[in-house]
Amino acid sequence: MELIKKQAVIDELRSKLELWKNACGVAHIDVYQHYQNGDLCYLGFQLSKQTRNFQIYLPYLIYDEEQLMPLTPIWTIEQSDNPIKKGFENVEQVISSILIAS
């Protein structure tokens, strides 16, 4: 797998915030970053719709402070009041799941 710049991923996510906000009809959306065990990074979106909070992300292996290695193109959704859902192959599936959940 190829290495990618962490800032490039974050910038790409930021460029899609308005698109996601409109597609999901959410009140609040921001870039989501979560680090685990010093070697995993989850990047995606954190959004609020009605009374629910969602974290939608892709996993990356931290190569160094500035570079990441994508682990899988499969999206994960975490909801504040439901178990983690994995296995979304594209953005359309993620958005559909959020619309159904709300």
N, CA, C and O of each residue as an XYZ file, in Angstrom:
408
protein
N       0.842     -1.186      0.000
C       0.000      0.000      0.000
C       0.884      1.245      0.000
O       2.040      1.219      0.423
N       0.306      2.313     -0.482
C       1.052      3.558     -0.587
C       0.851      4.436      0.641
O      -0.169      4.348      1.325
N       1.829      5.276      0.905
C       1.731      6.237      1.990
C       1.067      7.504      1.470
O       1.286      7.917      0.331
N       0.246      8.115      2.332
C      -0.396      9.374      1.976
C      -0.172     10.375      3.104
O       0.017      9.995      4.260
N      -0.194     11.627      2.761
C      -0.021     12.691      3.755
C      -1.291     12.823      4.592
O      -2.395     12.915      4.054
N      -1.122     12.830      5.910
C      -2.262     12.969      6.813
C      -3.004     14.279      6.545
O      -4.235     14.297      6.539
N      -2.280     15.360      6.325
C      -2.923     16.654      6.094
C      -3.736     16.648      4.802
O      -4.766     17.318      4.722
N      -3.293     15.909      3.795
C      -4.041     15.808      2.539
C      -5.389     15.119      2.768
O      -6.400     15.525      2.194
N      -5.403     14.084      3.600
C      -6.659     13.392      3.928
C      -7.589     14.342      4.681
O      -8.776     14.422      4.366
N      -7.067     15.051      5.660
C      -7.877     15.984      6.444
C      -8.425     17.099      5.549
O      -9.592     17.471      5.668
N      -7.595     17.627      4.663
C      -8.048     18.681      3.748
C      -9.153     18.171      2.827
O     -10.114     18.892      2.560
N      -9.028     16.951      2.343
C     -10.057     16.366      1.483
C     -11.372     16.203      2.253
O     -12.445     16.493      1.724
N     -11.283     15.740      3.496
C     -12.484     15.605      4.321
C     -13.144     16.967      4.533
O     -14.362     17.101      4.408
N     -12.332     17.975      4.854
C     -12.878     19.327      5.066
C     -13.586     19.842      3.814
O     -14.602     20.530      3.910
N     -13.052     19.509      2.651
C     -13.653     19.990      1.408
C     -15.026     19.358      1.156
O     -15.803     19.874      0.353
N     -15.325     18.262      1.826
C     -16.593     17.554      1.625
C     -17.604     17.789      2.742
O     -18.682     17.194      2.728
N     -17.280     18.639      3.703
C     -18.185     18.862      4.830
C     -19.553     19.357      4.389
O     -20.573     18.851      4.858
N     -19.589     20.330      3.502
C     -20.870     20.897      3.059
C     -21.697     19.861      2.297
O     -22.914     19.791      2.463
N     -21.035     19.061      1.467
C     -21.717     17.998      0.732
C     -22.386     17.016      1.691
O     -23.552     16.666      1.511
N     -21.647     16.573      2.708
C     -22.194     15.641      3.697
C     -23.321     16.296      4.492
O     -24.343     15.667      4.765
N     -23.129     17.548      4.857
C     -24.155     18.249      5.633
C     -25.468     18.281      4.862
O     -26.529     18.015      5.427
N     -25.398     18.603      3.585
C     -26.602     18.669      2.758
C     -27.197     17.285      2.512
O     -28.416     17.121      2.565
N     -26.354     16.290      2.245
C     -26.837     14.938      1.937
C     -27.528     14.295      3.128
O     -28.513     13.575      2.963
N     -27.019     14.549      4.319
C     -27.563     13.907      5.526
C     -28.561     14.784      6.267
O     -29.247     14.307      7.171
N     -28.654     16.062      5.897
C     -29.568     16.963      6.587
C     -29.235     17.125      8.051
O     -30.114     17.038      8.908
N     -27.959     17.362      8.345
C     -27.503     17.434      9.734
C     -27.347     18.878     10.194
O     -27.167     19.791      9.388
N     -27.422     19.060     11.508
C     -27.250     20.383     12.095
C     -25.772     20.727     12.256
O     -25.384     21.885     12.106
N     -24.957     19.736     12.556
C     -23.531     19.973     12.814
C     -22.709     18.850     12.196
O     -23.076     17.678     12.274
N     -21.596     19.228     11.583
C     -20.653     18.247     11.038
C     -19.248     18.809     11.138
O     -19.033     20.011     10.979
N     -18.289     17.923     11.403
C     -16.894     18.326     11.489
C     -16.025     17.132     11.123
O     -16.510     16.007     11.000
N     -14.740     17.392     10.952
C     -13.788     16.311     10.677
C     -13.549     15.545     11.966
O     -13.379     16.142     13.029
N     -13.537     14.230     11.868
C     -13.326     13.336     13.010
C     -11.914     12.775     12.945
O     -11.488     12.267     11.907
N     -11.185     12.869     14.060
C      -9.858     12.270     14.190
C      -9.795     11.538     15.515
O     -10.092     12.112     16.563
N      -9.411     10.277     15.472
C      -9.262      9.500     16.698
C      -8.012      8.638     16.558
O      -7.804      7.986     15.534
N      -7.196      8.643     17.587
C      -5.948      7.875     17.575
C      -6.035      6.770     18.616
O      -6.548      6.973     19.716
N      -5.521      5.588     18.249
C      -5.605      4.435     19.139
C      -4.269      3.718     19.186
O      -3.686      3.413     18.145
N      -3.791      3.452     20.366
C      -2.574      2.675     20.617
C      -1.333      3.229     19.929
O      -0.357      2.497     19.764
N      -1.335      4.484     19.527
C      -0.169      5.101     18.926
C       0.134      4.673     17.501
O       1.020      5.249     16.870
N      -0.577      3.678     16.971
C      -0.276      3.239     15.612
C      -1.495      3.217     14.683
O      -1.356      2.946     13.490
N      -2.675      3.496     15.214
C      -3.884      3.547     14.392
C      -4.504      4.941     14.451
O      -4.506      5.600     15.491
N      -5.022      5.363     13.319
C      -5.685      6.659     13.215
C      -6.986      6.450     12.450
O      -7.005      5.822     11.392
N      -8.061      6.982     12.995
C      -9.347      6.918     12.316
C      -9.712      8.333     11.883
O      -9.779      9.241     12.711
N      -9.946      8.517     10.591
C     -10.284      9.833     10.057
C     -11.602      9.748      9.296
O     -11.853      8.798      8.555
N     -12.427     10.754      9.497
C     -13.710     10.794      8.816
C     -14.512     11.996      9.252
O     -13.998     13.113      9.315
N     -15.787     11.760      9.555
C     -16.710     12.828      9.906
C     -17.391     12.533     11.237
O     -17.666     11.381     11.571
N     -17.654     13.587     11.979
C     -18.458     13.506     13.191
C     -19.650     14.420     12.942
O     -19.483     15.598     12.625
N     -20.863     13.867     13.087
C     -22.032     14.685     12.813
C     -23.136     14.432     13.812
O     -23.191     13.387     14.462
N     -24.019     15.416     13.922
C     -25.180     15.335     14.806
C     -26.429     15.497     13.965
O     -26.544     16.423     13.161
N     -27.360     14.580     14.164
C     -28.652     14.648     13.472
C     -29.731     14.376     14.500
O     -29.775     13.306     15.108
N     -30.586     15.343     14.684
C     -31.614     15.304     15.714
C     -30.932     15.074     17.061
O     -30.140     15.919     17.479
N     -31.200     13.985     17.750
C     -30.576     13.749     19.056
C     -29.444     12.730     18.986
O     -28.929     12.314     20.024
N     -29.048     12.322     17.785
C     -28.024     11.285     17.631
C     -26.707     11.866     17.140
O     -26.669     12.818     16.359
N     -25.637     11.264     17.622
C     -24.295     11.622     17.183
C     -23.689     10.442     16.443
O     -23.827      9.295     16.868
N     -23.025     10.724     15.346
C     -22.397      9.697     14.521
C     -20.919     10.029     14.313
O     -20.548     11.194     14.164
N     -20.088      8.993     14.306
C     -18.714      9.090     13.871
C     -18.576      8.128     12.689
O     -18.860      6.936     12.804
N     -18.140      8.664     11.563
C     -18.010      7.895     10.326
C     -16.549      7.991      9.918
O     -16.022      9.092      9.759
N     -15.887      6.843      9.747
C     -14.445      6.946      9.515
C     -13.871      5.762      8.746
O     -14.489      4.709      8.592
N     -12.651      6.001      8.274
C     -11.808      4.984      7.655
C     -10.574      4.804      8.529
O     -10.115      5.767      9.144
N     -10.026      3.591      8.599
C      -8.839      3.351      9.429
C      -7.532      3.557      8.641
O      -7.450      3.251      7.451
N      -6.533      4.076      9.330
C      -5.206      4.279      8.753
C      -4.155      3.810      9.750
O      -4.342      3.922     10.961
N      -3.061      3.288      9.236
C      -1.898      2.959     10.044
C      -0.993      4.173     10.039
O      -0.709      4.734      8.981
N      -0.537      4.584     11.217
C       0.350      5.739     11.315
C       1.767      5.292     10.973
O       2.359      4.476     11.681
N       2.300      5.829      9.890
C       3.660      5.513      9.474
C       4.652      6.416     10.200
O       5.649      5.947     10.748
N       4.374      7.682     10.198
C       5.127      8.656     10.986
C       4.199      9.831     11.260
O       3.005      9.749     10.975
N       4.716     10.907     11.798
C       3.889     12.033     12.213
C       3.095     12.655     11.066
O       2.025     13.220     11.289
N       3.607     12.557      9.854
C       2.962     13.213      8.718
C       2.350     12.261      7.701
O       1.587     12.702      6.841
N       2.656     10.978      7.772
C       2.205     10.041      6.744
C       1.376      8.904      7.326
O       1.606      8.438      8.443
N       0.408      8.480      6.530
C      -0.482      7.387      6.913
C      -0.513      6.344      5.809
O      -0.202      6.626      4.651
N      -0.893      5.138      6.194
C      -1.106      4.071      5.222
C      -2.562      3.622      5.357
O      -2.965      3.151      6.421
N      -3.353      3.763      4.293
C      -4.758      3.307      4.362
C      -4.812      1.807      4.634
O      -4.068      1.037      4.028
N      -5.685      1.394      5.538
C      -5.810     -0.032      5.860
C      -6.885     -0.716      5.033
O      -6.683     -1.830      4.549
N      -8.022     -0.062      4.867
C      -9.130     -0.644      4.111
C     -10.043      0.480      3.629
O     -10.161      1.503      4.304
N     -10.684      0.314      2.486
C     -11.619      1.342      2.016
C     -13.029      1.164      2.582
O     -13.983      1.738      2.058
N     -13.163      0.385      3.631
C     -14.464      0.079      4.232
C     -14.756      1.074      5.361
O     -13.992      1.193      6.319
N     -15.880      1.784      5.222
C     -16.293      2.778      6.211
C     -16.920      2.114      7.437
O     -17.539      1.055      7.333
N     -16.753      2.747      8.592
C     -17.377      2.323      9.845
C     -18.223      3.471     10.369
O     -17.846      4.637     10.256
N     -19.382      3.125     10.950
C     -20.255      4.117     11.582
C     -20.408      3.752     13.056
O     -20.757      2.619     13.389
N     -20.145      4.713     13.930
C     -20.445      4.574     15.350
C     -21.558      5.550     15.673
O     -21.531      6.709     15.259
N     -22.537      5.063     16.419
C     -23.646      5.896     16.866
C     -23.621      5.972     18.366
O     -23.191      5.032     19.034
N     -24.079      7.087     18.905
C     -24.052      7.273     20.356
C     -24.896      6.237     21.091
O     -24.577      5.892     22.229
N     -25.960      5.733     20.475
C     -26.855      4.820     21.186
C     -27.005      3.451     20.519
O     -27.923      2.704     20.860
N     -26.121      3.106     19.575
C     -26.183      1.817     18.882
C     -24.797      1.211     18.752
O     -23.798      1.917     18.888
N     -24.724     -0.083     18.490
C     -23.419     -0.713     18.289
C     -22.748     -0.201     17.009
O     -23.393      0.388     16.142
N     -21.468     -0.436     16.920
C     -20.685     -0.052     15.752
C     -21.154     -0.852     14.542
O     -21.388     -2.057     14.631
N     -21.289     -0.157     13.400
C     -21.650     -0.810     12.146
C     -20.458     -0.694     11.199
O     -19.934      0.400     10.988
N     -20.035     -1.808     10.634
C     -18.902     -1.818      9.715
C     -19.325     -2.419      8.386
O     -20.361     -3.075      8.280
N     -18.507     -2.184      7.382
C     -18.727     -2.849      6.113
C     -19.353     -1.995      5.035
O     -19.857     -2.532      4.048
N     -19.337     -0.685      5.188
C     -19.892      0.191      4.161
C     -18.825      0.446      3.107
O     -17.757      0.984      3.401
N     -19.131      0.052      1.874
C     -18.139      0.119      0.806
C     -18.052      1.476      0.132
O     -17.069      1.763     -0.551
N     -19.069      2.319      0.311
C     -19.016      3.627     -0.331
C     -19.828      4.635      0.475
O     -20.567      4.279      1.393
N     -19.671      5.886      0.109
C     -20.311      6.984      0.825
C     -21.836      6.896      0.732
O     -22.531      7.224      1.694
N     -22.352      6.465     -0.396
C     -23.803      6.365     -0.565
C     -24.417      5.407      0.454
O     -25.488      5.683      0.995
N     -23.749      4.285      0.720
C     -24.245      3.339      1.732
C     -24.220      3.953      3.117
O     -25.135      3.729      3.909
N     -23.190      4.723      3.420
C     -23.073      5.371      4.723
C     -24.220      6.365      4.900
O     -24.914      6.348      5.916
N     -24.411      7.226      3.908
C     -25.463      8.236      3.995
C     -26.840      7.590      4.111
O     -27.672      8.045      4.896
N     -27.083      6.551      3.352
C     -28.360      5.835      3.431
C     -28.590      5.279      4.832
O     -29.698      5.368      5.362
N     -27.562      4.712      5.428
C     -27.682      4.153      6.775
C     -27.986      5.245      7.800
O     -28.779      5.026      8.716
N     -27.372      6.401      7.660
C     -27.619      7.513      8.581
C     -29.054      8.016      8.421
O     -29.725      8.297      9.414
N     -29.519      8.128      7.199
C     -30.883      8.602      6.967
C     -31.911      7.626      7.531
O     -32.934      8.044      8.073
N     -31.642      6.340      7.405
C     -32.548      5.315      7.952
C     -32.542      5.347      9.470
O     -33.587      5.175     10.098
N     -31.361      5.569     10.074
C     -31.219      5.549     11.533
C     -31.877      6.745     12.205
O     -32.195      6.680     13.392
N     -32.088      7.828     11.478
C     -32.632      9.018     12.136
C     -34.108      9.174     11.968
O     -34.689     10.134     12.473
